[in-house]
Amino acid sequence: MNILITGGAGFIGSHLIEKFIENQYKVIVIDNLLTGSKKNIKHFFENENFTFIDFDVQNHIEVAEDLDYVLHLASAASPKAYSEHPINTLKAGSIGTINTLGLAKAKNAKYLLTSTSEIYGDPLVSPQPESYWGNVNPNGRRSMYDEAKRFAEAAVSSYNRIYDLDTRILRLFNTYGPKMKVNDGRVVTNFISQAITGNDITIYGQGNQTRSFCYIDDTVSGILKAMESAKSEVFNIGNPNEITILQLAEKVIELTNSNSEIKFLKLPDDDPMQRKPDITKANKELDWFPEVTLEEGLKKTIKWVENSID
């Protein structure tokens, strides 16, 4: 199988490549390294089945090889990253999606978009099923990411309807684990690095907002199941076990044996109060369900962060 993956030098993409190479797939990675890192994929560079192209998906994409699958992951994905690169984030989700869809159409390849739970905004429904349209502020501080992904979903759905392109859309919920950037502001690695270094653990608001954290191995298995499926559908991929941010901070302090204190800061605008996926559809149609407990995943991530800081 020949696979092209955008954003392959990033957190989720690099884990996917591990599986593709294990299966002897030929993999072409396109990444402009705005938020990705060659460190995540450098061990593949000598592999004959691996090709890396330093390229921006905002430009027209041409490759000589036949392709069986195009996976579009390229995007800034943390609030810190997409706040620092708002226009690039919007273009990756709009122009980048159109360009990768055009490539898939030209190659008669299947197509998978990694979307996000952020398309639900600050949800008024819990848990959030795929049928929920969301509660989104299109002009807010997070809107560049939310709206880029909502446009991307609309583009993928249009290519599916108009050109009969074989597509899948996966809405990922708060994936965490090794290879996450320690300093990109995402809550799991932020709390862990603060706890390890003995700094205050900073919570925005009172910590009663909830999230549902999905370990990277489970997210990857969900993506692989969707790729193998004949279903040209939208699926939530996440762990339905909901936890407050305060509970997460307390759990990290416990697992790291840290003396860190918890410090409460002003809640940013448009920070959603709840995240909990309804994964009934993925469970029934993809035979997928997350297996890694939060404590097990946190322990693995703590070890990764400790090695990264050292």
Secondary structure, DSSP 4 states (H G I P E B T S, - for coil): -EEEEETTTSHHHHHHHHHHHHTT-EEEEEE--SS--GGGTGGGTT-TTEEEEE--TTS----SS--SEEEE--S--SHHHHHHSHHHHHHHHTHHHHHHHHHHHHHT-EEEEEEEGGGGBS-SSSSB-TT---B--TTSTTHHHHHHHHHHHHHHHHHHHHH---EEEEEE--EE-TT--TTS--HHHHHHHHHHHTPPEEEETTS--EEE-EEHHHHHHHHHHHHHSS---EEEES---EEEHHHHHHHHHHHHT--PPEEEEPPPTT--S---B--HHHHHHH-------HHHHHHHHHHHHHHHH-
